Amino acid sequence: MLGTNWYECKVEGEKIGENGPQKSKPESYLVDAMTFTDAEARIIKEVSPFFNGMVTVKNITPSKINELFTNEDDSADKWYKVKCNFVTLDEKNQQEKRTANYMLVQAANFRGALDRFVEGMKGTMADYEIAAIQETNLLDVFPFAVEE
């Protein structure tokens, strides 16, 4: 998914609950968009059906996500941010150089995120190390899709 621009969007509105409308609270989503304006329009379109009434976009922040590892398993309802350092050798001074990349992994739990990440990295020619895995507060991710 190179060339994508990910934006974390915080939205707020009244959700449709089991026992009537719930109290409004902020929720976070990730959307693939070209600009801030595009991100705002896309997130409103994607989440509006899940809210009762108006959806307010509270914040849009560019994300450093480099790659996305989705999971087809229905129980994989969480998103984990993996900091992966690619290790290269600096030819000039013969020192190892680490370049941080951030991946987003969909999984049911921490162990599932680790396993899905390792599976997704199979075949990678570069040396890498996992620096951190952290559960995010993202409720969903909306990659760019061409409309028919």
C-alpha positions as CSV (number, residue, x, y, z in Angstrom):
1,M,0.0,0.0,0.0
2,L,2.8,2.4,-0.9
3,G,1.7,5.9,-1.8
4,T,-1.2,6.0,0.5
5,N,-1.9,8.9,2.9
6,W,-3.4,7.7,6.2
7,Y,-5.3,10.1,8.4
8,E,-6.5,9.4,11.9
9,C,-9.9,11.0,12.4
10,K,-11.7,11.6,15.7
11,V,-15.4,11.9,15.3
12,E,-18.3,12.5,17.7
13,G,-22.0,12.0,17.5
14,E,-24.9,10.1,19.1
15,K,-24.7,6.4,18.4
16,I,-27.7,4.3,18.0
17,G,-27.8,2.0,21.0
18,E,-29.8,-1.1,22.1
19,N,-31.8,0.9,24.6
20,G,-32.1,4.1,22.6
21,P,-29.5,6.7,21.7
22,Q,-26.2,6.6,23.7
23,K,-24.3,9.5,25.0
24,S,-22.0,11.2,22.5
25,K,-18.3,10.2,22.9
26,P,-15.3,10.6,20.6
27,E,-14.2,7.7,18.4
28,S,-11.1,7.2,16.3
29,Y,-10.9,5.8,12.8
30,L,-8.2,5.6,10.1
31,V,-8.9,6.7,6.6
32,D,-6.9,6.6,3.4
33,A,-7.3,10.0,1.6
34,M,-5.5,12.5,-0.6
35,T,-5.9,15.6,1.6
36,F,-7.4,16.7,4.9
37,T,-10.6,17.8,3.1
38,D,-10.8,14.4,1.4
39,A,-10.3,12.7,4.7
40,E,-13.1,14.7,6.4
41,A,-15.5,13.9,3.5
42,R,-14.6,10.2,3.5
43,I,-14.9,9.7,7.2
44,I,-18.3,11.4,7.4
45,K,-19.5,9.2,4.5
46,E,-18.1,6.0,6.1
47,V,-19.3,6.4,9.7
48,S,-22.6,8.4,9.3
49,P,-24.8,5.2,9.0
50,F,-23.6,4.2,12.5
51,F,-24.6,7.4,14.1
52,N,-28.0,8.9,15.0
53,G,-28.0,12.4,13.5
54,M,-25.0,14.5,12.7
55,V,-21.4,13.4,12.9
56,T,-18.8,16.0,13.9
57,V,-15.2,15.6,12.9
58,K,-13.2,16.8,16.0
59,N,-9.7,16.2,14.7
60,I,-7.7,14.9,11.7
61,T,-4.1,14.0,12.1
62,P,-1.7,12.6,9.5
63,S,-0.6,9.1,10.4
64,K,2.8,7.5,10.0
65,I,1.4,4.1,9.0
66,N,3.5,2.5,6.2
67,E,1.6,-0.7,5.7
68,L,-1.6,-2.4,6.7
69,F,-2.0,-6.1,7.6
70,T,-5.7,-7.0,7.7
71,N,-7.2,-10.2,9.0
72,E,-10.3,-12.0,7.6
73,D,-11.1,-13.6,11.0
74,D,-14.3,-12.2,12.5
75,S,-12.8,-12.1,16.0
76,A,-10.0,-9.8,14.9
77,D,-11.7,-6.7,16.0
78,K,-8.7,-4.7,17.3
79,W,-5.9,-2.8,15.6
80,Y,-2.3,-2.9,16.8
81,K,0.4,-0.5,15.8
82,V,3.7,-2.3,15.2
83,K,7.0,-0.3,15.2
84,C,9.3,-2.2,13.0
85,N,13.0,-1.1,12.6
86,F,14.6,-2.1,9.3
87,V,18.3,-2.7,9.9
88,T,20.8,-1.8,7.2
89,L,24.5,-1.4,7.1
90,D,26.0,2.1,6.5
91,E,28.7,1.5,3.9
92,K,30.8,4.5,5.0
93,N,31.3,3.8,8.7
94,Q,30.3,0.1,8.8
95,Q,27.6,0.9,11.5
96,E,24.1,-0.6,11.6
97,K,21.4,1.9,10.8
98,R,17.8,1.4,12.0
99,T,14.9,3.0,10.1
100,A,11.6,3.0,11.9
101,N,8.4,2.0,10.0
102,Y,4.9,1.7,11.5
103,M,2.5,-1.1,10.5
104,L,-1.1,-1.5,11.5
105,V,-2.2,-5.1,12.2
106,Q,-5.8,-6.3,12.7
107,A,-6.0,-9.0,15.3
108,A,-8.1,-10.3,18.3
109,N,-5.3,-10.0,20.8
110,F,-1.6,-9.2,21.2
111,R,-0.4,-12.7,20.3
112,G,-2.6,-12.7,17.2
113,A,-1.1,-9.3,16.2
114,L,2.5,-10.6,16.6
115,D,1.7,-13.8,14.6
116,R,-0.1,-11.8,11.8
117,F,2.8,-9.4,11.6
118,V,5.4,-12.1,11.3
119,E,3.3,-13.9,8.7
120,G,2.9,-10.7,6.7
121,M,6.7,-10.1,6.8
122,K,7.5,-13.5,5.4
123,G,9.5,-13.2,2.2
124,T,10.9,-9.8,3.2
125,M,14.5,-9.5,2.1
126,A,15.4,-6.8,4.6
127,D,16.5,-7.5,8.1
128,Y,14.1,-6.1,10.7
129,E,13.4,-6.1,14.4
130,I,10.1,-5.5,16.2
131,A,10.6,-2.5,18.5
132,A,7.1,-2.2,19.9
133,I,3.5,-3.5,19.6
134,Q,0.7,-1.4,21.0
135,E,-3.0,-1.7,20.9
136,T,-4.7,1.4,19.4
137,N,-8.0,3.0,20.1
138,L,-9.0,2.7,16.4
139,L,-12.5,1.3,15.8
140,D,-12.0,0.7,12.1
141,V,-9.8,1.4,9.1
142,F,-11.1,2.6,5.7
143,P,-8.7,2.0,2.8
144,F,-9.2,3.8,-0.5
145,A,-11.6,1.9,-2.7
146,V,-12.6,2.9,-6.3
147,E,-16.4,3.4,-6.5
148,E,-18.2,1.8,-9.3
